[in-house]
Amino acid sequence: MNENKNNKIPKHEWVDRYLEYLLIERGLSENSLDGYLRDLESFQSFLDERSSNIEVTTSQTLLLYLTYLRSKSLKSTSLARHLSSLRGFFAFCTSRGFLNENPAILLENPKLPKKLPVFLTREEISNVLAKPILTTKLGFRDKVMLELLYAAGMRVSELIGLKVEDFDPQTGVLIIFGKGSKERLVPIHYAAQDFLNHYINEWRAAFNPQVKNVFLNRSGKGLTRQGVWKMIKKYTLEAGIKRSISPHTFRHSFATHLLDGGADLRTVQLLLGHSDISATEIYTHIQAGRLVQLHKRFHPRSAM
């Protein structure tokens, strides 16, 4: 776990216990832990400036903090994240008997606008997948990463964390470890299987592997998120796509195209590794919008 980079505000013992719980019992990643730590440090700083402390926090204190955050013109998503961190922390403190009552129990998230995910069309996907040069080790590696992002709907963290033993070439199934180290099995199509198998057996050794990760950088070590982002930006620009595209765009495209092809929502939920189907339902809004457009375009009485 990363040390407190602020150094001006020593971590409260309860915060340490909470982060330990998130790491050991919930299995959260280092990035997630850093996010919780930043949010709780911000709240602790707010209390310190008012000569208060966590032990005497009330619902009124949290409402004042919410007002303070709003005065900083934070976006609704940032406010929601701060409140989620506080709710989780104080629920933990109450369950462990540090506090008799949970001061955050009545906190409500700000209403967030429903933002439809950006996705690529099938033609755009094909154009991007055709860009890597397959006669070089970097080009072939990039091709396989792009294929897997689209074939398995993987998060970038899942892609860079994939190990050689996580692929079963006999069944064509990937073992993917998602958020909270939750494991799911995702089958990939034959073309993606062939590319991945060929890369592991023929190209990976050329990187002089230092780790067990499937995808490696020039030094034979695991790739970073930033490295994958840069790779995707390179090929999407080469494919003539001007809008901003991220690794998650391939995940959105995977889900959207599956539903378009007739897959049911529950299946897509399992393949994406969503614990709650409400997270998957946003893709039905994309379908609904497209159906409206098609109806207007083709129904004989739409122009009347």
C-alpha positions as CSV (number, residue, x, y, z in Angstrom):
1,M,0.0,0.0,0.0
2,N,1.3,3.4,-0.9
3,E,2.5,5.7,2.0
4,N,0.7,8.9,2.6
5,K,2.2,11.3,0.2
6,N,0.9,14.4,1.9
7,N,2.9,13.9,5.1
8,K,1.1,17.0,6.6
9,I,-1.9,14.9,7.8
10,P,-1.0,11.6,9.5
11,K,-3.5,8.9,8.7
12,H,-6.0,8.2,11.5
13,E,-5.9,4.8,13.0
14,W,-9.4,4.1,11.8
15,V,-8.5,5.1,8.2
16,D,-5.5,2.6,8.4
17,R,-7.8,-0.1,9.6
18,Y,-10.3,0.6,6.8
19,L,-7.7,0.6,4.1
20,E,-6.4,-2.7,5.5
21,Y,-9.9,-4.1,5.3
22,L,-10.3,-2.9,1.7
23,L,-7.0,-4.5,0.7
24,I,-7.3,-7.8,2.5
25,E,-11.0,-8.6,2.8
26,R,-12.3,-6.8,-0.3
27,G,-9.3,-7.3,-2.5
28,L,-9.3,-3.8,-3.9
29,S,-6.4,-2.7,-6.2
30,E,-3.7,-0.2,-5.3
31,N,-5.3,2.4,-7.5
32,S,-8.6,2.0,-5.7
33,L,-7.0,2.2,-2.3
34,D,-5.2,5.4,-3.3
35,G,-8.5,6.9,-4.4
36,Y,-10.1,6.1,-1.0
37,L,-7.1,7.4,0.8
38,R,-7.2,10.8,-1.1
39,D,-10.9,11.2,-0.3
40,L,-10.5,10.4,3.4
41,E,-7.4,12.7,3.6
42,S,-9.5,15.5,2.1
43,F,-12.2,15.0,4.8
44,Q,-9.6,14.8,7.6
45,S,-8.0,18.0,6.4
46,F,-11.4,19.7,6.5
47,L,-11.9,18.5,10.1
48,D,-8.4,19.6,11.1
49,E,-9.0,23.1,9.8
50,R,-12.0,23.3,12.1
51,S,-10.3,21.8,15.1
52,S,-12.5,18.7,14.9
53,N,-11.9,15.0,14.4
54,I,-13.4,11.9,13.0
55,E,-14.6,10.6,16.4
56,V,-17.1,13.4,16.8
57,T,-18.3,13.5,13.2
58,T,-22.1,14.0,12.9
59,S,-24.5,14.1,10.0
60,Q,-24.3,17.9,10.3
61,T,-20.5,17.8,9.9
62,L,-20.9,15.7,6.7
63,L,-23.5,18.2,5.3
64,L,-21.1,21.0,6.0
65,Y,-18.4,19.0,4.2
66,L,-20.7,18.4,1.3
67,T,-21.3,22.2,1.1
68,Y,-17.6,22.8,1.2
69,L,-17.0,20.3,-1.7
70,R,-19.8,22.0,-3.7
71,S,-18.1,25.4,-3.2
72,K,-15.0,24.0,-5.0
73,S,-17.2,23.5,-8.1
74,L,-16.6,19.7,-8.2
75,K,-18.5,17.7,-10.8
76,S,-21.3,15.5,-9.7
77,T,-19.2,12.4,-10.3
78,S,-16.5,13.7,-8.0
79,L,-19.0,14.6,-5.3
80,A,-20.5,11.1,-5.6
81,R,-17.1,9.5,-5.3
82,H,-16.3,11.5,-2.1
83,L,-19.6,10.6,-0.6
84,S,-19.3,6.9,-1.5
85,S,-15.9,6.9,0.2
86,L,-17.3,8.5,3.4
87,R,-20.3,6.2,3.5
88,G,-18.1,3.1,3.2
89,F,-15.7,4.4,5.8
90,F,-18.3,5.3,8.4
91,A,-20.3,2.0,7.8
92,F,-17.0,0.2,8.5
93,C,-16.4,2.2,11.7
94,T,-19.9,1.5,12.9
95,S,-19.7,-2.2,12.2
96,R,-16.4,-2.4,14.1
97,G,-17.8,-0.6,17.1
98,F,-15.6,2.5,16.7
99,L,-18.8,4.6,16.5
100,N,-22.2,3.9,18.0
101,E,-24.1,5.5,15.1
102,N,-23.3,6.0,11.5
103,P,-23.3,9.7,10.7
104,A,-23.3,9.1,6.9
105,I,-26.4,6.9,6.8
106,L,-28.6,9.7,5.5
107,L,-26.1,11.0,2.9
108,E,-27.5,10.9,-0.6
109,N,-25.5,11.0,-3.8
110,P,-26.0,13.9,-6.2
111,K,-28.1,13.0,-9.2
112,L,-25.8,12.0,-12.0
113,P,-26.6,12.5,-15.6
114,K,-27.0,9.3,-17.5
115,K,-24.1,9.3,-19.9
116,L,-24.3,6.7,-22.7
117,P,-21.0,4.9,-23.3
118,V,-19.0,5.7,-26.5
119,F,-18.6,2.7,-28.8
120,L,-17.1,2.0,-32.2
121,T,-19.0,0.7,-35.1
122,R,-18.2,-2.7,-36.6
123,E,-16.5,-1.0,-39.5
124,E,-14.4,1.2,-37.2
125,I,-13.3,-1.8,-35.2
126,S,-12.2,-3.6,-38.3
127,N,-10.2,-0.6,-39.5
128,V,-8.4,-0.3,-36.1
129,L,-7.7,-4.0,-36.0
130,A,-6.1,-3.9,-39.4
131,K,-3.6,-1.2,-38.5
132,P,-0.9,-3.1,-36.5
133,I,2.0,-4.4,-38.6
134,L,2.2,-8.2,-38.0
135,T,5.8,-8.7,-39.1
136,T,7.2,-7.0,-36.0
137,K,7.1,-8.2,-32.4
138,L,5.5,-4.9,-31.2
139,G,3.0,-4.8,-34.1
140,F,1.9,-8.4,-33.5
141,R,1.7,-7.8,-29.7
142,D,-0.5,-4.7,-30.3
143,K,-2.7,-6.7,-32.7
144,V,-3.4,-9.4,-30.1
145,M,-4.1,-6.8,-27.4
146,L,-6.6,-5.0,-29.6
147,E,-8.2,-8.3,-30.6
148,L,-8.6,-9.3,-26.9
149,L,-10.0,-6.0,-25.8
150,Y,-12.8,-6.4,-28.4
151,A,-13.2,-10.2,-28.3
152,A,-13.4,-10.5,-24.5
153,G,-14.6,-7.0,-23.4
154,M,-11.6,-6.8,-21.0
155,R,-10.8,-3.8,-18.8
156,V,-7.3,-2.4,-19.4
157,S,-6.2,-3.6,-15.9
158,E,-7.4,-7.1,-16.8
159,L,-5.5,-7.0,-20.1
160,I,-2.2,-6.0,-18.6
161,G,-2.6,-8.3,-15.7
162,L,-3.3,-11.4,-17.9
163,K,-0.9,-14.3,-17.3
164,V,0.1,-17.0,-19.7
165,E,-1.6,-19.6,-17.6
166,D,-4.8,-17.7,-17.8
167,F,-5.4,-18.8,-21.4
168,D,-6.6,-22.3,-22.1
169,P,-5.8,-23.0,-25.8
170,Q,-7.8,-26.3,-25.7
171,T,-11.1,-24.6,-24.9
172,G,-10.3,-21.1,-26.1
173,V,-11.3,-19.6,-22.7
174,L,-9.7,-16.8,-20.8
175,I,-9.6,-16.7,-17.0
176,I,-10.0,-13.0,-16.2
177,F,-9.5,-11.5,-12.8
178,G,-11.7,-8.4,-12.5
179,K,-12.4,-5.9,-9.8
180,G,-11.9,-7.3,-6.3
181,S,-10.0,-10.2,-7.8
182,K,-13.3,-11.7,-8.9
183,E,-12.7,-14.5,-11.4
184,R,-14.8,-15.0,-14.6
185,L,-14.4,-17.3,-17.6
186,V,-14.8,-15.6,-21.0
187,P,-14.6,-17.6,-24.3
188,I,-13.0,-15.8,-27.3
189,H,-13.6,-16.4,-31.0
190,Y,-11.3,-18.6,-33.1
191,A,-9.4,-15.7,-34.7
192,A,-8.5,-14.2,-31.4
193,Q,-7.5,-17.7,-30.1
194,D,-5.2,-18.2,-33.0
195,F,-3.6,-14.7,-32.6
196,L,-3.1,-15.2,-28.9
197,N,-1.7,-18.7,-29.2
198,H,0.7,-17.7,-31.9
199,Y,1.9,-14.7,-29.9
200,I,2.5,-16.7,-26.8
201,N,4.3,-19.5,-28.7
202,E,6.2,-17.5,-31.3
203,W,6.6,-13.8,-30.4
204,R,6.5,-13.5,-26.6
205,A,10.0,-14.9,-26.1
206,A,11.4,-12.1,-28.3
207,F,10.6,-9.7,-25.5
208,N,13.0,-11.6,-23.1
209,P,10.2,-12.0,-20.5
210,Q,11.0,-10.9,-16.9
211,V,7.5,-11.6,-15.6
212,K,4.6,-14.0,-16.2
213,N,2.4,-11.4,-17.9
214,V,1.3,-12.2,-21.4
215,F,1.9,-8.7,-22.8
216,L,5.3,-7.2,-22.2
217,N,7.1,-3.9,-23.0
218,R,10.5,-3.6,-24.7
219,S,12.3,-4.5,-21.4
220,G,10.3,-7.7,-20.9
221,K,8.2,-6.3,-18.1
222,G,4.5,-5.8,-17.8
223,L,2.8,-3.0,-19.6
224,T,1.3,0.0,-17.9
225,R,-2.2,1.5,-18.4
226,Q,-0.6,4.5,-20.0
227,G,1.2,2.3,-22.5
228,V,-2.0,0.7,-23.6
229,W,-3.7,4.1,-23.9
230,K,-0.9,5.4,-26.2
231,M,-1.1,2.3,-28.3
232,I,-4.8,2.6,-28.8
233,K,-4.5,6.4,-29.6
234,K,-1.9,5.6,-32.3
235,Y,-4.0,3.0,-34.1
236,T,-7.3,4.8,-33.9
237,L,-5.7,7.9,-35.4
238,E,-4.3,5.8,-38.1
239,A,-7.8,4.4,-38.7
240,G,-9.1,8.0,-39.2
241,I,-11.1,8.1,-36.0
242,K,-11.0,11.7,-34.6
243,R,-13.0,11.3,-31.4
244,S,-11.4,10.3,-28.2
245,I,-11.1,6.6,-27.8
246,S,-10.0,4.7,-24.7
247,P,-9.4,1.0,-23.9
248,H,-12.9,1.0,-22.3
249,T,-14.4,2.0,-25.7
250,F,-13.6,-1.5,-26.9
251,R,-15.4,-3.0,-23.9
252,H,-18.4,-0.8,-24.6
253,S,-18.2,-1.9,-28.3
254,F,-18.0,-5.6,-27.2
255,A,-21.2,-5.3,-25.1
256,T,-23.1,-3.2,-27.6
257,H,-22.4,-5.5,-30.6
258,L,-23.3,-8.6,-28.5
259,L,-26.7,-7.1,-27.7
260,D,-27.2,-6.0,-31.3
261,G,-26.5,-9.6,-32.3
262,G,-29.2,-11.0,-30.0
263,A,-27.3,-11.8,-26.8
264,D,-29.4,-11.5,-23.7
265,L,-28.6,-9.0,-21.0
266,R,-27.7,-11.6,-18.3
267,T,-25.1,-13.2,-20.6
268,V,-23.5,-9.9,-21.3
269,Q,-23.5,-9.1,-17.6
270,L,-21.6,-12.3,-16.9
271,L,-19.1,-11.8,-19.7
272,L,-18.4,-8.2,-18.5
273,G,-18.1,-9.3,-14.9
274,H,-20.7,-6.8,-13.6
275,S,-21.9,-7.7,-10.1
276,D,-25.1,-5.8,-10.6
277,I,-27.1,-6.1,-13.8
278,S,-28.0,-2.3,-13.6
279,A,-24.5,-1.6,-14.7
280,T,-25.1,-3.6,-17.9
281,E,-28.6,-2.1,-18.5
282,I,-27.0,1.2,-19.8
283,Y,-26.3,-0.6,-23.1
284,T,-30.0,-1.1,-23.6
285,H,-30.3,2.7,-23.8
286,I,-28.0,2.7,-26.8
287,Q,-30.2,0.0,-28.5
288,A,-33.3,2.0,-27.7
289,G,-31.9,5.2,-29.2
290,R,-30.9,3.4,-32.3
291,L,-34.3,1.7,-32.7
292,V,-36.0,5.1,-32.5
293,Q,-33.7,6.4,-35.3
294,L,-34.3,3.3,-37.5
295,H,-38.1,3.6,-36.9
296,K,-38.1,7.2,-38.0
297,R,-36.0,6.4,-41.0
298,F,-37.9,3.4,-42.3
299,H,-41.4,3.5,-41.0
300,P,-43.8,4.6,-43.9
301,R,-45.7,7.0,-41.7
302,S,-42.7,8.6,-39.9
303,A,-42.5,11.4,-42.5
304,M,-46.2,12.3,-42.0
